[in-house]
Amino acid sequence: MHRLGQILFCLGTVVWILGGSAAHAQQAGPLVIDGGTLIDGNGGTPIADAVVVIQGNKIATVGRKGQTNYPANAQVIGADGKFIVPGL
């Protein structure tokens, strides 16, 4: 099981680098990562169907899909079926 955790962490890192970081660098307003499984990196329970709202270079809000408001002018990245690893 420990090996599976390492693999998921690596996959999450790749998804973040290829998907989230590139899109974040191109956008001017808030960024919303919608869906996906959030891995907090601190050993907490993963959050399925997570929503992460990023404003500037900081995470402004974290919640569940359908329970979190999105800024009106946000760029939304669909992350269903992917992993979200903030901070990488």
Beta strands, then each sheet from edge to edge (+ up, - down):
strand 1: 31-34
strand 2: 37-38
strand 3: 50-55
strand 4: 58-64
strand 5: 75-78
strand 6: 83-84
sheet 1: 4+ 3- 1+ 5+
sheet 2: 2+ 6+
end
